[in-house]
Amino acid sequence: MFDSNVSFENLTERLKLEIGPQRVIAEVKLGTDFLGLDDEAKIAQQPLSKLGPLEFFTKEVTDLLKDSLQLAPRICESLALDCQDVLAFFEKEEFEAAHERIGEISSLVDWLLQCIVSLQSYGDESFKTLAVEEGTLVDSVRAMEKILKELHGHLSSQNYGPFLRILLGEFKPQIILWKALFEKAATSWTPRSSKSET
Protein backbone atom coordinates (compact mmCIF):
# COMPACT_ATOMS: atom_id res chain seq x y z
CA MET A 1 0.00 0.00 0.00
CA PHE A 2 1.22 3.50 -0.79
CA ASP A 3 1.07 6.62 1.34
CA SER A 4 -1.90 8.77 0.24
CA ASN A 5 0.36 11.85 0.24
CA VAL A 6 2.58 10.37 -2.49
CA SER A 7 2.22 12.18 -5.83
CA PHE A 8 0.85 10.44 -8.91
CA GLU A 9 4.23 10.86 -10.63
CA ASN A 10 6.09 9.37 -7.67
CA LEU A 11 3.72 6.40 -7.52
CA THR A 12 4.11 5.79 -11.26
CA GLU A 13 7.91 5.81 -11.00
CA ARG A 14 7.82 3.36 -8.07
CA LEU A 15 5.50 1.03 -9.96
CA LYS A 16 7.79 1.08 -13.00
CA LEU A 17 10.67 -0.07 -10.78
CA GLU A 18 8.55 -2.78 -9.16
CA ILE A 19 7.22 -4.32 -12.37
CA GLY A 20 10.73 -4.56 -13.80
CA PRO A 21 12.15 -4.18 -17.29
CA GLN A 22 9.99 -6.89 -18.93
CA ARG A 23 6.67 -5.11 -18.23
CA VAL A 24 5.50 -1.53 -18.77
CA ILE A 25 2.52 0.53 -17.64
CA ALA A 26 0.27 0.48 -20.70
CA GLU A 27 -2.76 2.39 -19.38
CA VAL A 28 -3.90 4.26 -16.30
CA LYS A 29 -7.53 4.59 -15.26
CA LEU A 30 -8.76 7.29 -12.87
CA GLY A 31 -12.29 6.52 -11.71
CA THR A 32 -14.07 5.49 -14.91
CA ASP A 33 -11.77 7.30 -17.37
CA PHE A 34 -8.57 6.16 -19.03
CA LEU A 35 -5.89 8.86 -18.91
CA GLY A 36 -3.95 10.20 -21.88
CA LEU A 37 -0.41 11.57 -21.57
CA ASP A 38 -1.73 15.13 -21.22
CA ASP A 39 -4.04 14.05 -18.39
CA GLU A 40 -1.16 12.32 -16.62
CA ALA A 41 1.01 15.43 -16.93
CA LYS A 42 -1.75 17.58 -15.39
CA ILE A 43 -2.07 15.40 -12.29
CA ALA A 44 1.63 14.48 -11.95
CA GLN A 45 2.22 16.43 -8.73
CA GLN A 46 -1.18 15.81 -7.11
CA PRO A 47 -1.25 13.53 -4.06
CA LEU A 48 -3.17 10.27 -4.32
CA SER A 49 -5.59 11.47 -1.62
CA LYS A 50 -6.97 14.09 -4.05
CA LEU A 51 -7.30 11.86 -7.08
CA GLY A 52 -9.76 9.07 -6.39
CA PRO A 53 -9.47 5.40 -7.36
CA LEU A 54 -6.57 4.59 -9.69
CA GLU A 55 -5.97 1.44 -11.73
CA PHE A 56 -2.74 0.65 -13.56
CA PHE A 57 -2.72 -1.81 -16.45
CA THR A 58 0.60 -3.36 -17.39
CA LYS A 59 1.72 -5.20 -20.48
CA GLU A 60 4.66 -7.39 -21.41
CA VAL A 61 7.21 -5.37 -23.40
CA THR A 62 7.31 -8.08 -26.08
CA ASP A 63 3.51 -7.91 -26.49
CA LEU A 64 3.73 -4.14 -26.81
CA LEU A 65 6.43 -4.50 -29.46
CA LYS A 66 4.31 -7.01 -31.40
CA ASP A 67 1.48 -4.45 -31.35
CA SER A 68 3.93 -1.80 -32.58
CA LEU A 69 4.96 -4.06 -35.46
CA GLN A 70 1.34 -4.19 -36.60
CA LEU A 71 1.07 -0.39 -36.43
CA ALA A 72 4.45 0.54 -37.96
CA PRO A 73 3.64 -0.33 -41.63
CA ARG A 74 0.49 1.83 -41.46
CA ILE A 75 2.54 4.71 -40.04
CA CYS A 76 5.01 4.32 -42.92
CA GLU A 77 2.13 4.43 -45.40
CA SER A 78 0.83 7.59 -43.76
CA LEU A 79 4.31 9.18 -43.84
CA ALA A 80 4.62 8.54 -47.58
CA LEU A 81 1.32 10.39 -48.08
CA ASP A 82 2.48 13.17 -45.74
CA CYS A 83 5.43 13.83 -48.08
CA GLN A 84 2.98 14.67 -50.86
CA ASP A 85 1.02 16.91 -48.47
CA VAL A 86 4.19 18.83 -47.59
CA LEU A 87 4.92 19.35 -51.29
CA ALA A 88 1.36 20.66 -51.80
CA PHE A 89 1.71 23.05 -48.83
CA PHE A 90 4.95 24.47 -50.23
CA GLU A 91 3.44 24.85 -53.70
CA LYS A 92 0.55 26.85 -52.18
CA GLU A 93 3.04 28.79 -50.00
CA GLU A 94 1.29 27.54 -46.86
CA PHE A 95 4.55 27.48 -44.92
CA GLU A 96 3.01 27.26 -41.44
CA ALA A 97 0.96 24.20 -42.41
CA ALA A 98 4.07 22.68 -44.05
CA HIS A 99 6.14 23.19 -40.89
CA GLU A 100 3.38 21.67 -38.73
CA ARG A 101 3.20 18.60 -40.96
CA ILE A 102 7.01 18.30 -40.95
CA GLY A 103 6.87 18.36 -37.13
CA GLU A 104 4.34 15.52 -37.18
CA ILE A 105 6.50 13.57 -39.65
CA SER A 106 9.53 14.08 -37.42
CA SER A 107 7.66 12.78 -34.34
CA LEU A 108 6.48 9.68 -36.18
CA VAL A 109 9.96 8.94 -37.56
CA ASP A 110 11.35 9.30 -34.01
CA TRP A 111 8.73 6.79 -32.83
CA LEU A 112 9.70 4.38 -35.62
CA LEU A 113 13.40 4.73 -34.74
CA GLN A 114 12.62 4.03 -31.06
CA CYS A 115 10.57 1.04 -32.16
CA ILE A 116 13.53 -0.29 -34.16
CA VAL A 117 15.88 0.18 -31.18
CA SER A 118 13.45 -1.66 -28.87
CA LEU A 119 12.91 -4.46 -31.38
CA GLN A 120 16.70 -4.89 -31.62
CA SER A 121 17.10 -4.82 -27.82
CA TYR A 122 14.36 -7.35 -27.09
CA GLY A 123 14.53 -9.43 -30.27
CA ASP A 124 16.76 -12.29 -31.27
CA GLU A 125 19.73 -11.81 -33.60
CA SER A 126 17.66 -12.29 -36.77
CA PHE A 127 16.11 -8.82 -36.45
CA LYS A 128 19.52 -7.17 -36.77
CA THR A 129 20.05 -8.90 -40.13
CA LEU A 130 16.52 -8.28 -41.41
CA ALA A 131 16.52 -7.51 -45.13
CA VAL A 132 14.23 -7.24 -48.12
CA GLU A 133 15.23 -6.99 -51.79
CA GLU A 134 15.67 -3.23 -51.55
CA GLY A 135 18.09 -3.35 -48.59
CA THR A 136 18.81 -4.19 -44.97
CA LEU A 137 17.41 -2.65 -41.81
CA VAL A 138 20.83 -1.55 -40.53
CA ASP A 139 21.75 0.19 -43.81
CA SER A 140 18.32 1.80 -43.99
CA VAL A 141 18.57 3.23 -40.47
CA ARG A 142 22.01 4.69 -41.27
CA ALA A 143 20.66 6.19 -44.49
CA MET A 144 17.63 7.63 -42.68
CA GLU A 145 19.80 9.29 -40.01
CA LYS A 146 21.85 10.96 -42.77
CA ILE A 147 18.69 12.03 -44.63
CA LEU A 148 17.12 13.49 -41.48
CA LYS A 149 20.26 15.52 -40.76
CA GLU A 150 20.23 16.93 -44.31
CA LEU A 151 16.50 17.67 -44.18
CA HIS A 152 16.88 19.50 -40.87
CA GLY A 153 19.79 21.56 -42.23
CA HIS A 154 17.90 22.62 -45.37
CA LEU A 155 14.71 23.38 -43.45
CA SER A 156 16.43 25.54 -40.83
CA SER A 157 18.24 27.43 -43.64
CA GLN A 158 14.93 27.76 -45.54
CA ASN A 159 16.47 26.00 -48.57
CA TYR A 160 13.11 24.60 -49.60
CA GLY A 161 14.13 23.35 -53.06
CA PRO A 162 16.85 20.95 -51.79
CA PHE A 163 14.63 20.08 -48.82
CA LEU A 164 11.79 18.92 -51.09
CA ARG A 165 14.17 17.06 -53.43
CA ILE A 166 15.55 15.05 -50.49
CA LEU A 167 12.10 14.59 -48.90
CA LEU A 168 10.61 13.13 -52.08
CA GLY A 169 13.72 11.61 -53.66
CA GLU A 170 15.41 10.01 -50.62
CA PHE A 171 13.20 10.16 -47.51
CA LYS A 172 10.03 8.82 -49.14
CA PRO A 173 11.78 5.78 -50.73
CA GLN A 174 13.36 4.95 -47.34
CA ILE A 175 9.94 5.12 -45.68
CA ILE A 176 8.55 2.77 -48.35
CA LEU A 177 11.51 0.43 -47.63
CA TRP A 178 10.77 0.63 -43.90
CA LYS A 179 7.17 -0.38 -44.58
CA ALA A 180 8.42 -3.54 -46.32
CA LEU A 181 10.90 -4.23 -43.50
CA PHE A 182 8.26 -3.78 -40.78
CA GLU A 183 5.82 -6.01 -42.67
CA LYS A 184 8.48 -8.72 -42.83
CA ALA A 185 9.38 -8.22 -39.16
CA ALA A 186 5.71 -8.51 -38.17
CA THR A 187 5.76 -12.14 -39.31
CA SER A 188 9.32 -13.06 -38.33
CA TRP A 189 10.28 -11.10 -35.17
CA THR A 190 10.78 -13.25 -32.08
CA PRO A 191 11.79 -12.07 -28.62
CA ARG A 192 15.19 -13.00 -27.31
CA SER A 193 15.13 -15.85 -24.79
CA SER A 194 15.67 -14.66 -21.24
CA LYS A 195 18.49 -16.19 -19.20
CA SER A 196 15.98 -17.99 -17.01
CA GLU A 197 14.63 -19.82 -20.08
CA THR A 198 18.03 -20.95 -21.34
ChimeraX commands (.cxc) that place a marker at each C-alpha (Angstrom):
marker #1 position 0.00,0.00,0.00 radius 0.5
marker #1 position 1.22,3.50,-0.79 radius 0.5
marker #1 position 1.07,6.62,1.34 radius 0.5
marker #1 position -1.90,8.77,0.24 radius 0.5
marker #1 position 0.36,11.85,0.24 radius 0.5
marker #1 position 2.58,10.37,-2.49 radius 0.5
marker #1 position 2.22,12.18,-5.83 radius 0.5
marker #1 position 0.85,10.44,-8.91 radius 0.5
marker #1 position 4.23,10.86,-10.63 radius 0.5
marker #1 position 6.09,9.37,-7.67 radius 0.5
marker #1 position 3.72,6.40,-7.52 radius 0.5
marker #1 position 4.11,5.79,-11.26 radius 0.5
marker #1 position 7.91,5.81,-11.00 radius 0.5
marker #1 position 7.82,3.36,-8.07 radius 0.5
marker #1 position 5.50,1.03,-9.96 radius 0.5
marker #1 position 7.79,1.08,-13.00 radius 0.5
marker #1 position 10.67,-0.07,-10.78 radius 0.5
marker #1 position 8.55,-2.78,-9.16 radius 0.5
marker #1 position 7.22,-4.32,-12.37 radius 0.5
marker #1 position 10.73,-4.56,-13.80 radius 0.5
marker #1 position 12.15,-4.18,-17.29 radius 0.5
marker #1 position 9.99,-6.89,-18.93 radius 0.5
marker #1 position 6.67,-5.11,-18.23 radius 0.5
marker #1 position 5.50,-1.53,-18.77 radius 0.5
marker #1 position 2.52,0.53,-17.64 radius 0.5
marker #1 position 0.27,0.48,-20.70 radius 0.5
marker #1 position -2.76,2.39,-19.38 radius 0.5
marker #1 position -3.90,4.26,-16.30 radius 0.5
marker #1 position -7.53,4.59,-15.26 radius 0.5
marker #1 position -8.76,7.29,-12.87 radius 0.5
marker #1 position -12.29,6.52,-11.71 radius 0.5
marker #1 position -14.07,5.49,-14.91 radius 0.5
marker #1 position -11.77,7.30,-17.37 radius 0.5
marker #1 position -8.57,6.16,-19.03 radius 0.5
marker #1 position -5.89,8.86,-18.91 radius 0.5
marker #1 position -3.95,10.20,-21.88 radius 0.5
marker #1 position -0.41,11.57,-21.57 radius 0.5
marker #1 position -1.73,15.13,-21.22 radius 0.5
marker #1 position -4.04,14.05,-18.39 radius 0.5
marker #1 position -1.16,12.32,-16.62 radius 0.5
marker #1 position 1.01,15.43,-16.93 radius 0.5
marker #1 position -1.75,17.58,-15.39 radius 0.5
marker #1 position -2.07,15.40,-12.29 radius 0.5
marker #1 position 1.63,14.48,-11.95 radius 0.5
marker #1 position 2.22,16.43,-8.73 radius 0.5
marker #1 position -1.18,15.81,-7.11 radius 0.5
marker #1 position -1.25,13.53,-4.06 radius 0.5
marker #1 position -3.17,10.27,-4.32 radius 0.5
marker #1 position -5.59,11.47,-1.62 radius 0.5
marker #1 position -6.97,14.09,-4.05 radius 0.5
marker #1 position -7.30,11.86,-7.08 radius 0.5
marker #1 position -9.76,9.07,-6.39 radius 0.5
marker #1 position -9.47,5.40,-7.36 radius 0.5
marker #1 position -6.57,4.59,-9.69 radius 0.5
marker #1 position -5.97,1.44,-11.73 radius 0.5
marker #1 position -2.74,0.65,-13.56 radius 0.5
marker #1 position -2.72,-1.81,-16.45 radius 0.5
marker #1 position 0.60,-3.36,-17.39 radius 0.5
marker #1 position 1.72,-5.20,-20.48 radius 0.5
marker #1 position 4.66,-7.39,-21.41 radius 0.5
marker #1 position 7.21,-5.37,-23.40 radius 0.5
marker #1 position 7.31,-8.08,-26.08 radius 0.5
marker #1 position 3.51,-7.91,-26.49 radius 0.5
marker #1 position 3.73,-4.14,-26.81 radius 0.5
marker #1 position 6.43,-4.50,-29.46 radius 0.5
marker #1 position 4.31,-7.01,-31.40 radius 0.5
marker #1 position 1.48,-4.45,-31.35 radius 0.5
marker #1 position 3.93,-1.80,-32.58 radius 0.5
marker #1 position 4.96,-4.06,-35.46 radius 0.5
marker #1 position 1.34,-4.19,-36.60 radius 0.5
marker #1 position 1.07,-0.39,-36.43 radius 0.5
marker #1 position 4.45,0.54,-37.96 radius 0.5
marker #1 position 3.64,-0.33,-41.63 radius 0.5
marker #1 position 0.49,1.83,-41.46 radius 0.5
marker #1 position 2.54,4.71,-40.04 radius 0.5
marker #1 position 5.01,4.32,-42.92 radius 0.5
marker #1 position 2.13,4.43,-45.40 radius 0.5
marker #1 position 0.83,7.59,-43.76 radius 0.5
marker #1 position 4.31,9.18,-43.84 radius 0.5
marker #1 position 4.62,8.54,-47.58 radius 0.5
marker #1 position 1.32,10.39,-48.08 radius 0.5
marker #1 position 2.48,13.17,-45.74 radius 0.5
marker #1 position 5.43,13.83,-48.08 radius 0.5
marker #1 position 2.98,14.67,-50.86 radius 0.5
marker #1 position 1.02,16.91,-48.47 radius 0.5
marker #1 position 4.19,18.83,-47.59 radius 0.5
marker #1 position 4.92,19.35,-51.29 radius 0.5
marker #1 position 1.36,20.66,-51.80 radius 0.5
marker #1 position 1.71,23.05,-48.83 radius 0.5
marker #1 position 4.95,24.47,-50.23 radius 0.5
marker #1 position 3.44,24.85,-53.70 radius 0.5
marker #1 position 0.55,26.85,-52.18 radius 0.5
marker #1 position 3.04,28.79,-50.00 radius 0.5
marker #1 position 1.29,27.54,-46.86 radius 0.5
marker #1 position 4.55,27.48,-44.92 radius 0.5
marker #1 position 3.01,27.26,-41.44 radius 0.5
marker #1 position 0.96,24.20,-42.41 radius 0.5
marker #1 position 4.07,22.68,-44.05 radius 0.5
marker #1 position 6.14,23.19,-40.89 radius 0.5
marker #1 position 3.38,21.67,-38.73 radius 0.5
marker #1 position 3.20,18.60,-40.96 radius 0.5
marker #1 position 7.01,18.30,-40.95 radius 0.5
marker #1 position 6.87,18.36,-37.13 radius 0.5
marker #1 position 4.34,15.52,-37.18 radius 0.5
marker #1 position 6.50,13.57,-39.65 radius 0.5
marker #1 position 9.53,14.08,-37.42 radius 0.5
marker #1 position 7.66,12.78,-34.34 radius 0.5
marker #1 position 6.48,9.68,-36.18 radius 0.5
marker #1 position 9.96,8.94,-37.56 radius 0.5
marker #1 position 11.35,9.30,-34.01 radius 0.5
marker #1 position 8.73,6.79,-32.83 radius 0.5
marker #1 position 9.70,4.38,-35.62 radius 0.5
marker #1 position 13.40,4.73,-34.74 radius 0.5
marker #1 position 12.62,4.03,-31.06 radius 0.5
marker #1 position 10.57,1.04,-32.16 radius 0.5
marker #1 position 13.53,-0.29,-34.16 radius 0.5
marker #1 position 15.88,0.18,-31.18 radius 0.5
marker #1 position 13.45,-1.66,-28.87 radius 0.5
marker #1 position 12.91,-4.46,-31.38 radius 0.5
marker #1 position 16.70,-4.89,-31.62 radius 0.5
marker #1 position 17.10,-4.82,-27.82 radius 0.5
marker #1 position 14.36,-7.35,-27.09 radius 0.5
marker #1 position 14.53,-9.43,-30.27 radius 0.5
marker #1 position 16.76,-12.29,-31.27 radius 0.5
marker #1 position 19.73,-11.81,-33.60 radius 0.5
marker #1 position 17.66,-12.29,-36.77 radius 0.5
marker #1 position 16.11,-8.82,-36.45 radius 0.5
marker #1 position 19.52,-7.17,-36.77 radius 0.5
marker #1 position 20.05,-8.90,-40.13 radius 0.5
marker #1 position 16.52,-8.28,-41.41 radius 0.5
marker #1 position 16.52,-7.51,-45.13 radius 0.5
marker #1 position 14.23,-7.24,-48.12 radius 0.5
marker #1 position 15.23,-6.99,-51.79 radius 0.5
marker #1 position 15.67,-3.23,-51.55 radius 0.5
marker #1 position 18.09,-3.35,-48.59 radius 0.5
marker #1 position 18.81,-4.19,-44.97 radius 0.5
marker #1 position 17.41,-2.65,-41.81 radius 0.5
marker #1 position 20.83,-1.55,-40.53 radius 0.5
marker #1 position 21.75,0.19,-43.81 radius 0.5
marker #1 position 18.32,1.80,-43.99 radius 0.5
marker #1 position 18.57,3.23,-40.47 radius 0.5
marker #1 position 22.01,4.69,-41.27 radius 0.5
marker #1 position 20.66,6.19,-44.49 radius 0.5
marker #1 position 17.63,7.63,-42.68 radius 0.5
marker #1 position 19.80,9.29,-40.01 radius 0.5
marker #1 position 21.85,10.96,-42.77 radius 0.5
marker #1 position 18.69,12.03,-44.63 radius 0.5
marker #1 position 17.12,13.49,-41.48 radius 0.5
marker #1 position 20.26,15.52,-40.76 radius 0.5
marker #1 position 20.23,16.93,-44.31 radius 0.5
marker #1 position 16.50,17.67,-44.18 radius 0.5
marker #1 position 16.88,19.50,-40.87 radius 0.5
marker #1 position 19.79,21.56,-42.23 radius 0.5
marker #1 position 17.90,22.62,-45.37 radius 0.5
marker #1 position 14.71,23.38,-43.45 radius 0.5
marker #1 position 16.43,25.54,-40.83 radius 0.5
marker #1 position 18.24,27.43,-43.64 radius 0.5
marker #1 position 14.93,27.76,-45.54 radius 0.5
marker #1 position 16.47,26.00,-48.57 radius 0.5
marker #1 position 13.11,24.60,-49.60 radius 0.5
marker #1 position 14.13,23.35,-53.06 radius 0.5
marker #1 position 16.85,20.95,-51.79 radius 0.5
marker #1 position 14.63,20.08,-48.82 radius 0.5
marker #1 position 11.79,18.92,-51.09 radius 0.5
marker #1 position 14.17,17.06,-53.43 radius 0.5
marker #1 position 15.55,15.05,-50.49 radius 0.5
marker #1 position 12.10,14.59,-48.90 radius 0.5
marker #1 position 10.61,13.13,-52.08 radius 0.5
marker #1 position 13.72,11.61,-53.66 radius 0.5
marker #1 position 15.41,10.01,-50.62 radius 0.5
marker #1 position 13.20,10.16,-47.51 radius 0.5
marker #1 position 10.03,8.82,-49.14 radius 0.5
marker #1 position 11.78,5.78,-50.73 radius 0.5
marker #1 position 13.36,4.95,-47.34 radius 0.5
marker #1 position 9.94,5.12,-45.68 radius 0.5
marker #1 position 8.55,2.77,-48.35 radius 0.5
marker #1 position 11.51,0.43,-47.63 radius 0.5
marker #1 position 10.77,0.63,-43.90 radius 0.5
marker #1 position 7.17,-0.38,-44.58 radius 0.5
marker #1 position 8.42,-3.54,-46.32 radius 0.5
marker #1 position 10.90,-4.23,-43.50 radius 0.5
marker #1 position 8.26,-3.78,-40.78 radius 0.5
marker #1 position 5.82,-6.01,-42.67 radius 0.5
marker #1 position 8.48,-8.72,-42.83 radius 0.5
marker #1 position 9.38,-8.22,-39.16 radius 0.5
marker #1 position 5.71,-8.51,-38.17 radius 0.5
marker #1 position 5.76,-12.14,-39.31 radius 0.5
marker #1 position 9.32,-13.06,-38.33 radius 0.5
marker #1 position 10.28,-11.10,-35.17 radius 0.5
marker #1 position 10.78,-13.25,-32.08 radius 0.5
marker #1 position 11.79,-12.07,-28.62 radius 0.5
marker #1 position 15.19,-13.00,-27.31 radius 0.5
marker #1 position 15.13,-15.85,-24.79 radius 0.5
marker #1 position 15.67,-14.66,-21.24 radius 0.5
marker #1 position 18.49,-16.19,-19.20 radius 0.5
marker #1 position 15.98,-17.99,-17.01 radius 0.5
marker #1 position 14.63,-19.82,-20.08 radius 0.5
marker #1 position 18.03,-20.95,-21.34 radius 0.5
marker link #1:1,2 radius 0.2
marker link #1:2,3 radius 0.2
marker link #1:3,4 radius 0.2
marker link #1:4,5 radius 0.2
marker link #1:5,6 radius 0.2
marker link #1:6,7 radius 0.2
marker link #1:7,8 radius 0.2
marker link #1:8,9 radius 0.2
marker link #1:9,10 radius 0.2
marker link #1:10,11 radius 0.2
marker link #1:11,12 radius 0.2
marker link #1:12,13 radius 0.2
marker link #1:13,14 radius 0.2
marker link #1:14,15 radius 0.2
marker link #1:15,16 radius 0.2
marker link #1:16,17 radius 0.2
marker link #1:17,18 radius 0.2
marker link #1:18,19 radius 0.2
marker link #1:19,20 radius 0.2
marker link #1:20,21 radius 0.2
marker link #1:21,22 radius 0.2
marker link #1:22,23 radius 0.2
marker link #1:23,24 radius 0.2
marker link #1:24,25 radius 0.2
marker link #1:25,26 radius 0.2
marker link #1:26,27 radius 0.2
marker link #1:27,28 radius 0.2
marker link #1:28,29 radius 0.2
marker link #1:29,30 radius 0.2
marker link #1:30,31 radius 0.2
marker link #1:31,32 radius 0.2
marker link #1:32,33 radius 0.2
marker link #1:33,34 radius 0.2
marker link #1:34,35 radius 0.2
marker link #1:35,36 radius 0.2
marker link #1:36,37 radius 0.2
marker link #1:37,38 radius 0.2
marker link #1:38,39 radius 0.2
marker link #1:39,40 radius 0.2
marker link #1:40,41 radius 0.2
marker link #1:41,42 radius 0.2
marker link #1:42,43 radius 0.2
marker link #1:43,44 radius 0.2
marker link #1:44,45 radius 0.2
marker link #1:45,46 radius 0.2
marker link #1:46,47 radius 0.2
marker link #1:47,48 radius 0.2
marker link #1:48,49 radius 0.2
marker link #1:49,50 radius 0.2
marker link #1:50,51 radius 0.2
marker link #1:51,52 radius 0.2
marker link #1:52,53 radius 0.2
marker link #1:53,54 radius 0.2
marker link #1:54,55 radius 0.2
marker link #1:55,56 radius 0.2
marker link #1:56,57 radius 0.2
marker link #1:57,58 radius 0.2
marker link #1:58,59 radius 0.2
marker link #1:59,60 radius 0.2
marker link #1:60,61 radius 0.2
marker link #1:61,62 radius 0.2
marker link #1:62,63 radius 0.2
marker link #1:63,64 radius 0.2
marker link #1:64,65 radius 0.2
marker link #1:65,66 radius 0.2
marker link #1:66,67 radius 0.2
marker link #1:67,68 radius 0.2
marker link #1:68,69 radius 0.2
marker link #1:69,70 radius 0.2
marker link #1:70,71 radius 0.2
marker link #1:71,72 radius 0.2
marker link #1:72,73 radius 0.2
marker link #1:73,74 radius 0.2
marker link #1:74,75 radius 0.2
marker link #1:75,76 radius 0.2
marker link #1:76,77 radius 0.2
marker link #1:77,78 radius 0.2
marker link #1:78,79 radius 0.2
marker link #1:79,80 radius 0.2
marker link #1:80,81 radius 0.2
marker link #1:81,82 radius 0.2
marker link #1:82,83 radius 0.2
marker link #1:83,84 radius 0.2
marker link #1:84,85 radius 0.2
marker link #1:85,86 radius 0.2
marker link #1:86,87 radius 0.2
marker link #1:87,88 radius 0.2
marker link #1:88,89 radius 0.2
marker link #1:89,90 radius 0.2
marker link #1:90,91 radius 0.2
marker link #1:91,92 radius 0.2
marker link #1:92,93 radius 0.2
marker link #1:93,94 radius 0.2
marker link #1:94,95 radius 0.2
marker link #1:95,96 radius 0.2
marker link #1:96,97 radius 0.2
marker link #1:97,98 radius 0.2
marker link #1:98,99 radius 0.2
marker link #1:99,100 radius 0.2
marker link #1:100,101 radius 0.2
marker link #1:101,102 radius 0.2
marker link #1:102,103 radius 0.2
marker link #1:103,104 radius 0.2
marker link #1:104,105 radius 0.2
marker link #1:105,106 radius 0.2
marker link #1:106,107 radius 0.2
marker link #1:107,108 radius 0.2
marker link #1:108,109 radius 0.2
marker link #1:109,110 radius 0.2
marker link #1:110,111 radius 0.2
marker link #1:111,112 radius 0.2
marker link #1:112,113 radius 0.2
marker link #1:113,114 radius 0.2
marker link #1:114,115 radius 0.2
marker link #1:115,116 radius 0.2
marker link #1:116,117 radius 0.2
marker link #1:117,118 radius 0.2
marker link #1:118,119 radius 0.2
marker link #1:119,120 radius 0.2
marker link #1:120,121 radius 0.2
marker link #1:121,122 radius 0.2
marker link #1:122,123 radius 0.2
marker link #1:123,124 radius 0.2
marker link #1:124,125 radius 0.2
marker link #1:125,126 radius 0.2
marker link #1:126,127 radius 0.2
marker link #1:127,128 radius 0.2
marker link #1:128,129 radius 0.2
marker link #1:129,130 radius 0.2
marker link #1:130,131 radius 0.2
marker link #1:131,132 radius 0.2
marker link #1:132,133 radius 0.2
marker link #1:133,134 radius 0.2
marker link #1:134,135 radius 0.2
marker link #1:135,136 radius 0.2
marker link #1:136,137 radius 0.2
marker link #1:137,138 radius 0.2
marker link #1:138,139 radius 0.2
marker link #1:139,140 radius 0.2
marker link #1:140,141 radius 0.2
marker link #1:141,142 radius 0.2
marker link #1:142,143 radius 0.2
marker link #1:143,144 radius 0.2
marker link #1:144,145 radius 0.2
marker link #1:145,146 radius 0.2
marker link #1:146,147 radius 0.2
marker link #1:147,148 radius 0.2
marker link #1:148,149 radius 0.2
marker link #1:149,150 radius 0.2
marker link #1:150,151 radius 0.2
marker link #1:151,152 radius 0.2
marker link #1:152,153 radius 0.2
marker link #1:153,154 radius 0.2
marker link #1:154,155 radius 0.2
marker link #1:155,156 radius 0.2
marker link #1:156,157 radius 0.2
marker link #1:157,158 radius 0.2
marker link #1:158,159 radius 0.2
marker link #1:159,160 radius 0.2
marker link #1:160,161 radius 0.2
marker link #1:161,162 radius 0.2
marker link #1:162,163 radius 0.2
marker link #1:163,164 radius 0.2
marker link #1:164,165 radius 0.2
marker link #1:165,166 radius 0.2
marker link #1:166,167 radius 0.2
marker link #1:167,168 radius 0.2
marker link #1:168,169 radius 0.2
marker link #1:169,170 radius 0.2
marker link #1:170,171 radius 0.2
marker link #1:171,172 radius 0.2
marker link #1:172,173 radius 0.2
marker link #1:173,174 radius 0.2
marker link #1:174,175 radius 0.2
marker link #1:175,176 radius 0.2
marker link #1:176,177 radius 0.2
marker link #1:177,178 radius 0.2
marker link #1:178,179 radius 0.2
marker link #1:179,180 radius 0.2
marker link #1:180,181 radius 0.2
marker link #1:181,182 radius 0.2
marker link #1:182,183 radius 0.2
marker link #1:183,184 radius 0.2
marker link #1:184,185 radius 0.2
marker link #1:185,186 radius 0.2
marker link #1:186,187 radius 0.2
marker link #1:187,188 radius 0.2
marker link #1:188,189 radius 0.2
marker link #1:189,190 radius 0.2
marker link #1:190,191 radius 0.2
marker link #1:191,192 radius 0.2
marker link #1:192,193 radius 0.2
marker link #1:193,194 radius 0.2
marker link #1:194,195 radius 0.2
marker link #1:195,196 radius 0.2
marker link #1:196,197 radius 0.2
marker link #1:197,198 radius 0.2
view
